[in-house]
Amino acid sequence: MPLMVEQFMCRSDNFGVLLHDASTGQTAVIDAPEERPILEAVERTGWRPTVILTTHHHPDHVEANLALKERFGLTIIGPKAEAAKIPGIDRTVVDGESFDFSGHPVHVIETPGHTAGHVCYHLPKDGLLFAGDTLFALGCGRLFERGPTDMYRSLKKLAELPLETVVYCGHEYTLSNARFALSVDPTNSALKERAKEIEALRAADKPTLPTTLMAEMSTNPFLRWHDPVIRRNLGMETASDEAIFAEIRKRKDVF
């Protein structure tokens, strides 16, 4: 039976996610940005959380950990490299590790860049990726704890997943990301069409996520370091892929 996903807003622009297996009743919370919206989602769905899958240690992703653990007695899983900074953590995971969620394999992909020990959770059987603040729709996370080399390598890992993978990200940043993407890739017809769709969704106060890896590979400049048009627009036709990524990230930081 396919897993069920409930996505909702937390804080000002964080996404909360519940992942539910109806056959067993098991429910995962993907990060815990804020207690109240998560409890409202639990009430709305009737899904009792049994585990939190933490992508990284930033407060807007772990703020509700202890409150949810106290209320539900759930298990908190998170990256080993950031265990000391993740409240209530019970189990640590590392790159390449797999574990079971209610009969569904979960693969851990370490993606340093935004933070030093950030991980993403890939469920290959279900075609789902929970990317936290590594990959956004039309963007990627700011480089707070690691440099562009690490983030480039992290994004390369995600780019190698199946194109049909459905991607859930940590924030609703897509509208501003689209405006930046057009500044470095203004002739991309797929991007221009997607930007119009995003504007309409946000004008209607609707979420722009989830996305798919296929959509990101065709429109997200942070995954398109190989594209000759972007390279020409940057005046870096012969630069390495890593240098192209670093330049795009630098431009986004001041956009």
VEXDO-117014 format. One line per 2 residues: number of its first residue (from 1); their letters; for each residue x, y, z of N, C-alpha, C, O. Coordinates in steps of 0.1 Angstrom, whole numbers. Example, Ala and Ser with C-alpha at 12.3 -4.5 7.8 and 13.67 -1.06 7.14 Angstrom:
2
1 = AS = 132:-57:78:123:-45:78:132:-33:78:142:-33:85 ~ 128:-22:71:137:-11:71:129:0:79:134:11:80;
END
This chain:
255
1 = MP = 8:-12:0:0:0:0:9:13:0:18:13:8 ~ 6:22:-9:14:34:-9:13:42:4:3:42:10;
3 = LM = 24:49:7:24:58:19:16:70:16:15:75:4 ~ 10:75:26:2:88:25:10:99:30:17:98:40;
5 = VE = 9:111:24:16:122:28:7:134:30:-2:137:22 ~ 9:141:42:2:153:45:12:164:47:20:163:56;
7 = QF = 11:174:38:20:185:39:12:198:44:1:200:40 ~ 19:206:52:12:218:58:23:228:61:35:225:62;
9 = MC = 18:240:64:27:251:67:30:252:82:21:249:90 ~ 42:255:86:46:258:99:54:272:99:59:276:89;
11 = RS = 54:278:111:61:291:112:57:300:101:45:300:97 ~ 66:308:95:63:317:85:64:310:71:56:313:62;
13 = DN = 74:301:69:75:296:56:81:281:56:85:276:46 ~ 81:275:68:85:261:68:74:252:64:62:254:66;
15 = FG = 77:240:58:68:230:55:69:219:66:80:215:70 ~ 58:215:71:57:203:79:51:191:71:44:194:62;
17 = VL = 55:179:74:51:167:67:48:156:76:56:153:85 ~ 37:149:74:34:136:81:34:126:70:29:128:59;
19 = LH = 41:115:73:42:103:63:35:91:70:39:87:81 ~ 25:85:64:16:76:71:15:63:63:13:63:51;
21 = DA = 16:52:70:13:39:64:0:34:70:-1:31:82 ~ -11:34:62:-24:30:66:-25:16:71:-33:13:80;
23 = ST = -17:7:66:-18:-7:69:-13:-10:83:-17:-20:89 ~ -3:-2:88:2:-4:101:-1:7:111:0:5:123;
25 = GQ = -5:18:106:-8:30:115:5:38:118:4:47:126 ~ 16:33:113:29:41:116:29:54:109:25:55:98;
27 = TA = 34:64:116:34:78:111:48:84:114:52:85:126 ~ 54:90:104:66:97:106:64:112:104:56:116:96;
29 = VI = 70:120:113:70:135:111:84:138:105:94:134:110 ~ 84:145:94:96:149:87:100:163:92:94:173:88;
31 = DA = 110:163:101:114:175:109:102:180:117:90:176:115 ~ 105:188:127:95:193:136:96:208:139:101:212:149;
33 = PE = 92:216:129:94:230:130:86:238:141:91:247:146 ~ 74:233:143:65:240:153:54:231:158:48:223:150;
35 = ER = 52:231:171:43:221:176:28:222:172:22:213:167 ~ 23:234:173:9:236:170:4:231:157:-6:224:156;
37 = PI = 10:235:145:6:230:132:7:215:131:-1:209:124 ~ 17:210:137:19:195:137:7:188:144:2:178:139;
39 = LE = 4:193:156:-7:187:163:-20:189:156:-29:180:156 ~ -22:200:149:-34:203:141:-35:192:130:-46:187:126;
41 = AV = -23:190:124:-23:180:113:-26:166:118:-33:158:112 ~ -21:163:130:-24:150:136:-39:149:139:-45:138:137;
43 = ER = -45:159:144:-59:159:147:-67:158:134:-77:150:134 ~ -63:165:124:-70:165:111:-70:151:104:-80:147:99;
45 = TG = -58:144:105:-57:132:98:-60:119:107:-64:109:102 ~ -58:121:120:-60:110:129:-48:101:129:-48:90:135;
47 = WR = -36:106:124:-24:98:123:-15:101:136:-11:112:137 ~ -13:91:144:-5:93:156:10:91:153:14:81:148;
49 = PT = 18:102:155:32:101:151:40:90:160:38:89:172 ~ 48:83:153:56:73:160:71:76:158:79:70:166;
51 = VI = 75:84:149:89:87:147:91:101:141:82:105:133 ~ 102:108:144:106:120:137:118:117:129:128:112:134;
53 = LT = 118:121:116:130:120:108:136:134:107:130:142:100 ~ 147:136:113:153:149:114:164:151:103:172:142:101;
55 = TH = 163:162:95:173:164:84:185:171:89:196:168:85 ~ 183:181:98:195:188:103:191:196:116:179:196:120;
57 = HH = 200:202:122:199:207:136:193:221:138:190:225:149 ~ 191:228:127:186:242:129:173:243:137:164:234:135;
59 = PD = 171:253:145:160:254:154:146:253:147:137:247:152 ~ 145:258:135:133:258:128:130:244:122:120:243:114;
61 = HV = 138:234:125:135:220:121:134:211:133:130:199:131 ~ 138:216:145:138:207:156:131:213:168:130:207:179;
63 = EA = 125:224:167:119:232:178:109:223:186:108:224:198 ~ 101:215:179:90:207:185:94:193:189:85:186:194;
65 = NL = 107:190:187:111:176:190:107:171:204:100:161:206 ~ 111:179:215:108:174:228:93:174:232:89:165:239;
67 = AL = 86:184:227:72:185:230:65:173:224:56:167:230 ~ 68:169:211:62:158:205:66:145:211:58:135:212;
69 = KE = 79:144:215:83:132:222:76:129:235:72:118:238 ~ 74:140:242:67:139:255:53:135:253:47:127:260;
71 = RF = 46:140:243:32:138:240:30:124:235:20:117:239 ~ 38:120:225:35:107:218:45:96:221:43:84:217;
73 = GL = 56:99:228:65:88:231:72:83:219:76:71:218 ~ 74:91:209:80:87:196:95:86:196:101:91:206;
75 = TI = 101:81:186:115:79:184:120:90:175:114:93:165 ~ 131:97:179:137:107:170:150:102:164:159:98:170;
77 = IG = 150:102:150:161:98:142:168:110:136:160:119:131 ~ 181:111:135:188:122:129:202:119:126:207:108:129;
79 = PK = 209:128:119:222:126:115:232:125:127:232:133:136 ~ 241:115:126:251:113:136:260:125:138:263:128:150;
81 = AE = 263:131:127:273:142:128:267:154:136:274:163:140 ~ 254:155:137:247:166:144:240:162:157:232:169:162;
83 = AA = 242:150:161:235:144:172:235:153:185:224:154:192 ~ 246:159:188:247:167:200:238:180:199:235:186:209;
85 = KI = 233:183:187:225:196:185:211:193:183:203:202:181 ~ 207:180:183:193:176:180:186:172:192:189:161:198;
87 = PG = 176:180:197:170:177:210:163:163:210:155:160:200 ~ 165:155:220:158:143:222:161:131:212:154:121:212;
89 = ID = 172:133:205:176:122:195:178:109:202:184:108:212 ~ 172:98:195:173:85:200:182:76:192:189:67:197;
91 = RT = 182:79:179:190:70:170:197:79:159:191:88:154 ~ 209:76:157:217:83:147:219:75:134:219:63:134;
93 = VV = 219:82:123:221:76:110:233:83:102:236:94:105 ~ 239:75:93:250:80:85:248:78:70:238:70:67;
95 = DG = 256:84:62:255:83:48:255:68:43:264:60:48 ~ 246:64:34:246:51:29:238:41:37:236:30:33;
97 = ES = 234:45:49:227:36:58:212:35:53:207:45:48 ~ 206:23:55:192:21:53:185:16:65:191:9:73;
99 = FD = 173:21:67:165:15:78:150:14:73:147:19:63 ~ 143:7:81:129:4:77:119:13:84:120:16:96;
101 = FS = 110:18:76:98:25:81:86:17:77:81:19:65 ~ 80:10:86:68:2:83:68:-6:70:58:-6:63;
103 = GH = 79:-12:68:81:-21:56:85:-13:44:86:-19:33 ~ 89:0:45:93:8:34:108:12:37:111:18:47;
105 = PV = 117:8:28:131:11:30:133:26:30:128:33:21 ~ 142:31:39:146:45:39:161:46:37:168:41:46;
107 = HV = 166:53:27:180:54:25:185:68:29:178:78:26 ~ 195:68:37:201:80:42:211:86:32:221:78:29;
109 = IE = 210:98:28:220:104:19:225:117:27:218:126:29 ~ 238:116:30:244:127:37:247:138:26:253:136:16;
111 = TP = 242:151:30:243:162:20:248:174:27:241:184:29 ~ 261:174:32:266:186:38:266:198:29:268:197:17;
113 = GH = 265:210:35:265:222:27:257:233:36:264:242:41 ~ 244:231:36:236:240:45:241:239:59:243:249:66;
115 = TA = 242:227:64:249:224:77:259:213:74:259:207:64 ~ 268:211:84:279:201:82:274:187:81:281:179:75;
117 = GH = 263:184:88:259:170:88:245:167:83:239:156:86 ~ 240:176:75:226:175:69:225:161:62:234:157:55;
119 = VC = 213:155:64:210:143:56:196:145:49:188:153:54 ~ 194:138:39:181:137:32:177:122:33:185:113:35;
121 = YH = 164:120:32:158:107:34:151:103:21:142:110:16 ~ 156:92:14:151:88:2:143:74:4:149:65:9;
123 = LP = 131:74:-1:123:61:0:122:56:-14:112:60:-21 ~ 131:48:-19:131:44:-33:119:36:-37:114:38:-48;
125 = KD = 113:28:-28:102:20:-32:89:29:-34:81:25:-42 ~ 89:40:-28:78:50:-29:81:62:-38:72:70:-41;
127 = GL = 93:63:-42:97:74:-51:96:88:-44:92:97:-50 ~ 100:88:-31:99:100:-23:113:104:-19:121:96:-15;
129 = LF = 116:118:-18:128:123:-13:124:135:-3:117:144:-7 ~ 129:134:9:127:145:18:140:152:20:150:147:26;
131 = AG = 141:164:13:154:170:11:158:181:21:168:187:20 ~ 149:184:31:152:193:41:156:207:34:148:212:26;
133 = DT = 167:212:38:172:225:33:184:223:24:192:233:22 ~ 186:211:18:196:210:8:191:214:-6:197:223:-12;
135 = LF = 180:208:-10:174:211:-23:161:217:-21:152:212:-14 ~ 159:229:-27:146:235:-28:140:235:-42:147:233:-51;
137 = AL = 127:237:-43:122:239:-57:128:252:-62:127:263:-57 ~ 135:250:-73:143:261:-80:154:267:-72:158:278:-75;
139 = GC = 159:260:-62:169:266:-54:177:255:-46:175:243:-48 ~ 186:260:-37:193:251:-28:195:259:-15:194:272:-15;
141 = GR = 199:252:-5:201:259:8:213:268:8:223:266:1 ~ 213:278:17:224:287:19:235:279:26:233:269:33;
143 = LF = 248:283:23:259:275:27:264:281:41:273:289:41 ~ 258:276:52:261:282:65:273:275:71:282:281:77;
145 = ER = 275:262:69:285:254:76:295:247:67:305:242:72 ~ 292:246:55:302:240:45:302:249:32:293:257:30;
147 = GP = 312:247:24:314:255:13:307:250:0:301:239:1 ~ 309:257:-11:303:253:-24:307:239:-29:299:232:-35;
149 = TD = 320:235:-26:324:222:-30:315:211:-24:311:201:-31 ~ 313:212:-11:305:202:-4:291:202:-9:285:191:-12;
151 = MY = 285:213:-11:271:214:-15:270:209:-30:260:202:-33 ~ 279:212:-38:279:207:-52:279:192:-52:271:186:-59;
153 = RS = 287:186:-44:288:172:-43:275:166:-38:270:155:-42 ~ 269:173:-28:256:168:-22:245:168:-33:238:159:-34;
155 = LK = 245:179:-40:234:180:-50:236:170:-62:227:166:-67 ~ 249:167:-65:252:157:-75:246:144:-70:240:136:-79;
157 = KL = 247:140:-58:241:128:-53:226:128:-55:220:118:-60 ~ 219:139:-52:204:139:-54:201:139:-69:191:133:-73;
159 = AE = 209:145:-77:206:146:-92:207:132:-98:202:130:-109 ~ 213:123:-91:215:109:-97:203:100:-93:202:89:-98;
161 = LP = 193:105:-85:181:97:-82:172:97:-94:174:105:-103 ~ 163:87:-94:153:86:-106:146:100:-108:142:106:-98;
163 = LE = 144:103:-120:138:116:-124:124:117:-119:119:128:-116 ~ 117:106:-117:103:106:-113:101:108:-98:90:109:-93;
165 = TV = 113:109:-91:112:111:-76:105:123:-72:107:134:-78 ~ 95:122:-63:88:133:-58:95:139:-46:99:132:-37;
167 = VY = 98:152:-47:107:159:-37:99:168:-28:92:177:-32 ~ 101:166:-15:95:175:-5:107:183:2:117:177:5;
169 = CG = 105:196:3:116:205:8:112:212:21:100:211:25 ~ 121:218:27:119:224:40:112:237:41:106:241:51;
171 = HE = 111:245:29:106:258:30:99:262:17:101:256:6 ~ 90:271:18:83:277:7:90:289:2:87:301:5;
173 = YT = 100:287:-6:109:297:-12:108:298:-27:116:306:-33 ~ 98:291:-33:99:289:-47:97:302:-55:103:303:-66;
175 = LS = 88:311:-51:86:323:-59:99:332:-60:102:336:-71 ~ 105:334:-49:118:342:-49:129:334:-57:137:340:-64;
177 = NA = 129:321:-55:138:313:-63:136:314:-78:146:314:-85 ~ 123:314:-82:120:315:-96:125:328:-102:130:329:-113;
179 = RF = 124:339:-94:128:352:-99:143:352:-101:148:358:-111 ~ 150:346:-92:165:345:-93:168:336:-105:177:339:-113;
181 = AL = 162:324:-106:165:315:-117:164:322:-130:172:319:-139 ~ 154:330:-132:152:337:-145:164:347:-148:166:350:-159;
183 = SV = 170:351:-137:181:361:-139:194:354:-145:202:361:-151 ~ 195:341:-143:207:334:-149:203:325:-160:212:320:-167;
185 = DP = 190:323:-162:185:314:-173:173:320:-179:162:313:-180 ~ 173:332:-185:161:339:-189:154:334:-201:143:337:-203;
187 = TN = 161:326:-209:155:321:-222:150:307:-220:145:301:-230 ~ 150:301:-208:145:287:-206:130:287:-206:124:292:-197;
189 = SA = 124:281:-217:110:282:-218:103:274:-207:92:278:-202 ~ 108:263:-203:102:255:-192:102:263:-179:93:262:-172;
191 = LK = 113:270:-177:114:278:-165:104:290:-165:98:292:-155 ~ 103:296:-177:94:307:-178:79:303:-175:71:309:-168;
193 = ER = 76:291:-181:62:286:-179:60:282:-164:50:284:-158 ~ 70:276:-158:69:272:-144:68:284:-135:61:284:-125;
195 = AK = 75:295:-138:75:307:-130:61:313:-130:56:318:-120 ~ 54:312:-142:40:317:-142:31:309:-133:22:314:-126;
197 = EI = 33:295:-134:25:286:-126:27:289:-111:18:289:-103 ~ 40:292:-107:43:295:-93:37:308:-88:31:308:-77;
199 = EA = 37:318:-97:31:330:-93:16:329:-91:10:334:-81 ~ 9:321:-99:-5:318:-98:-8:311:-85:-17:314:-78;
201 = LR = 0:301:-82:-2:293:-70:0:302:-57:-8:301:-48 ~ 10:310:-57:13:318:-45:2:329:-44:-2:333:-33;
203 = AA = -3:334:-55:-13:344:-55:-26:339:-49:-34:346:-43 ~ -28:326:-50:-39:319:-45:-36:313:-31:-44:305:-26;
205 = DK = -25:316:-26:-20:311:-13:-20:296:-12:-23:289:-2 ~ -15:290:-24:-14:275:-24:1:272:-24:9:279:-29;
207 = PT = 5:260:-19:19:256:-19:24:253:-33:17:248:-41 ~ 37:255:-35:43:251:-47:50:237:-47:56:233:-56;
209 = LP = 49:231:-35:55:218:-33:44:207:-31:33:211:-27 ~ 47:194:-34:60:189:-37:64:192:-52:56:197:-60;
211 = TT = 77:190:-55:81:191:-69:86:177:-73:85:167:-66 ~ 92:176:-85:98:163:-89:112:166:-93:116:177:-97;
213 = LM = 121:156:-93:134:158:-97:135:161:-112:144:169:-116 ~ 126:156:-119:125:159:-134:123:174:-136:130:180:-144;
215 = AE = 114:180:-128:111:194:-130:124:202:-126:127:212:-132 ~ 130:198:-115:142:205:-110:154:204:-120:161:214:-122;
217 = MS = 155:193:-126:166:191:-136:165:200:-148:174:203:-155 ~ 152:203:-151:150:211:-163:149:226:-160:149:234:-170;
219 = TN = 147:230:-148:145:244:-145:153:250:-133:154:262:-132 ~ 159:242:-125:166:247:-113:180:249:-116:188:240:-119;
221 = PF = 185:262:-116:199:265:-121:209:258:-112:220:256:-117 ~ 206:255:-100:216:249:-91:218:234:-94:228:228:-88;
223 = LR = 210:229:-103:213:215:-108:217:215:-123:218:205:-129 ~ 219:227:-129:221:228:-143:234:234:-146:235:242:-156;
225 = WH = 244:231:-139:258:236:-140:264:232:-154:273:239:-159 ~ 258:222:-160:263:217:-173:257:225:-185:262:224:-196;
227 = DP = 247:232:-183:239:238:-194:247:249:-201:252:259:-194 ~ 249:248:-214:257:258:-221:252:272:-221:259:282:-222;
229 = VI = 238:273:-221:232:286:-221:235:294:-208:239:305:-208 ~ 234:286:-197:237:292:-184:251:296:-183:255:307:-178;
231 = RR = 260:287:-188:274:290:-188:277:303:-196:285:311:-192 ~ 271:304:-208:273:316:-216:268:329:-209:274:339:-209;
233 = NL = 256:327:-202:251:339:-195:260:343:-184:260:355:-180 ~ 267:334:-178:276:337:-167:290:342:-172:298:346:-164;
235 = GM = 292:340:-185:305:343:-191:316:333:-186:328:336:-184 ~ 312:320:-184:321:310:-178:319:297:-187:318:286:-181;
237 = ET = 320:298:-200:318:287:-208:327:275:-206:322:263:-207 ~ 339:277:-202:349:266:-200:352:263:-185:361:255:-183;
239 = AS = 344:269:-176:347:266:-162:342:252:-158:334:246:-165 ~ 347:247:-147:343:234:-142:328:235:-137:323:246:-134;
241 = DE = 322:224:-136:308:223:-131:307:229:-117:298:237:-114 ~ 317:226:-109:317:231:-95:319:246:-95:312:252:-86;
243 = AI = 327:251:-104:328:266:-104:315:273:-108:312:283:-103 ~ 308:267:-118:295:272:-122:286:272:-110:279:282:-108;
245 = FA = 285:261:-103:276:261:-91:280:271:-81:271:279:-76 ~ 292:273:-78:297:283:-68:293:297:-72:289:305:-64;
247 = EI = 294:300:-85:291:313:-90:276:316:-89:272:327:-85 ~ 268:306:-92:253:307:-91:249:309:-77:241:318:-73;
249 = RK = 255:302:-68:252:303:-53:256:317:-48:249:323:-40 ~ 268:322:-53:273:335:-49:263:346:-53:260:355:-46;
251 = RK = 258:344:-65:249:354:-71:235:354:-63:229:365:-60 ~ 231:342:-60:218:341:-52:220:348:-39:210:353:-34;
253 = DV = 231:347:-32:233:352:-19:231:368:-19:228:373:-8 ~ 233:374:-30:232:389:-30:220:393:-39:219:405:-42;
255 = F = 212:384:-44:201:387:-53:190:395:-46:180:399:-52;
END
